[in-house]
Amino acid sequence: METWARFWEQFESSIDEDPTLSTVNKHVFLRGYLEGEPKMLVDGIAVTASAYGDTKKILHDRYGDKNRIIQTHLDYLEEVTPIRVPSAEALNTTYIECNRRIQFLHALGEDEKAYGRVLVPKILRAFPDDICRRWIIQVKREGHSEGDVKLMEFLGEEVDGALTDVVRRFWDLETLGISDKQDKSMNSRDTAPLQEFHASYSLEDQRRVVSLARKGNITLPSNQHNDRLFHRLEQSLVGNVALRQVYHDHMLDYIKKGQVEIVPSEEGTVDEFYLPHHAVKKEKRGETGWKIVFDGSSHEHHVTSLSDALEMGPNLLPEILSTLLRFRLYPVGIIGDIGQAFLQPSLQ
C-alpha cells in the first residue's frame, strides 16, 4: 500500500493530470507500469478509454485505503528494529525510515502529535542508550514531554553529528562507496541474463547485435493475425491528416536509420510478435513534440505479452549521486548524449 501511494502520487502528477494525453494513452501507461498482484488484479479489463476509470477505482479500493495505509506506518513505528551495532550509517538509516513514516502520516492529514506518547518510546528504544539519555536530559531541561514528537528533530541533530564525525576522519569518496567503477551485487537471477547477453553478443556491419533475454518457462505465441489494434490505428490516421504526417515522418526516420526492417514474407522463418504502437504528443515550452510509443505489455485475454516473456535483468545504471560526485575527482568532466540510445543496437 505504501508503494502504491508513492507510485500514484508520481503517476497522477505526470500522466493522469496531463491534459495533453488522451484517456486511452493514460490507461496504456498505467497498465504498462503495473506488475505483480496489481497487474493481475486488473488484467481482464480492456485497455480502453471508457475502462480507465474502472481500472483506477479497483486499484484505489484495493491499495489506496487511507486507514490501512495509516495502520501500516503505525505498525512499523511501533515495531521498529533496535540498532544492534551502533554506527553512523545505522543511525542514519533508522532515523530516515522513522522520520519518513511520520512525515507520511502528516501528508495523509493525520496529527502526528496525537500518536506521540505511544510512538516516541518505541522509536527511542531503537537508538543506543547514550542517545536516549541525552534526550531525557534535554526534555527535562527544556520542559518538554518525553512523548513529544520533537524527538525527531533531536535525533536528526544526533545523526548529523555522527555523520560529520565520519566525514572528518575519512574524506575520500571511496569511503562513501563512490569509486571510478561501481560494482553492484548480483544474485544468480541477475547474472543469468547477463551471461546469455554476452554469449549472444556480436558485431555486424558496425552495429552491435543483441538478443532479448527470454524466460525459459514462458512461450510467446505469434500474434501475426491479430491486427485489430493496427486497423484501429489506421482508421485514426485516415481521419487525422496531421497525425498521419507525423507517423509517416517518424516511421521513415526509423527506416533511414536502419532501426526497423521488413519482416520476411515466408511464414515460419522467424518467431514473429508484433508490437502495437501509437503516437504521443508532448507540449513543452510552447512547442509540440511527438514520439511513437511501442506497447510491449499489450496482449489478448489469457495470452502472454512480450514484457511477460522477457527477463528484466539487473539494473546496471550507475547511481546518480555517485556519478555527480565523481566529477570532483578530476579537473575536467566530459558528458555526452546518445541520440535514441535504445534504438542503436540491432536485435537478433
C-alpha positions, 0 to 999 in steps of 0.5 A: 500500500505504501508503494502504491501511494508513492507510485500514484502520487508520481503517476497522477502528477505526470500522466493522469493530470496531463491534459495533453494525453488522451484517456486511452494513452493514460490507461496504456501507461498505467497498465504498462507500469503495473506488475505483480498482484496489481497487474493481475488484479486488473488484467481482464479489463480492456485497455480502453478509454471508457475502462480507465476509470474502472481500472483506477477505482479497483486499484484505489479500493484495493491499495489506496485505503487511507486507514490501512495505509495509516495502520501500516506506518503505525505498525512499523513505528511501533515495531521498529528494529533496535540498532544492534551495532551502533554506527553512523550509517545505522543511525542514519538509516533508522532515523530516515525510515522513522522520520519518513513514516511520520512525515507520511502520516502528516501528508495523509492529514493525520496529527502526528502529535496525537500518536506521540506518547505511544510512538516516541518510546518505541522509536527511542528504544531503537537508538543506543542508550547514550542517545536516549539519555541525552534526550531525557536530559534535554526534555527535562531541561527544556520542559518538554514531554518525553512523548513529544514528537520533537524527538525527531528533530533531536535525533536528526541533530544526533545523526548529523553529528555522527555523520560529520564525525565520519566525514572528518576522519575519512574524506575520500569518496571511496569511503562513501562507496563512490569509486571510478567503477561501481560494482553492484551485487548480483544474485544468480537471477541477475547474472543469468541474463547477463551471461546469455547477453554476452554469449549472444553478443556480436558485431555486424556491419558496425552495429552491435547485435543483441538478443532479448533475454527470454524466460525459459518457462514462458512461450510467446505465441505469434500474434501475426493475425491479430491486427485489430489494434493496427486497423484501429490505428489506421482508421485514426490516421485516415481521419487525422491528416496531421497525425498521419504526417507525423507517423509517416515522418517518424516511421521513415526516420526509423527506416533511414536509420536502419532501426526497423526492417521488413519482416520476411514474407515466408511464414515460419522463418522467424518467431514473429510478435508484433508490437502495437504502437501509437503516437504521443504528443508532448507540449513543452515550452510552447512547442509540440513534440511527438514520439511513437510509443511501442506497447510491449505489455499489450496482449489478448485475454489469457495470452502472454505479452512480450514484457511477460516473456522477457527477463528484466535483468539487473539494473546496471545504471550507475547511481546518480549521486555517485556519478555527480560526485565523481566529477570532483575527482578530476579537473575536467568532466566530459558528458555526452548524449546518445541520440535514441540510445535504445534504438542503436543496437540491432536485435537478433 
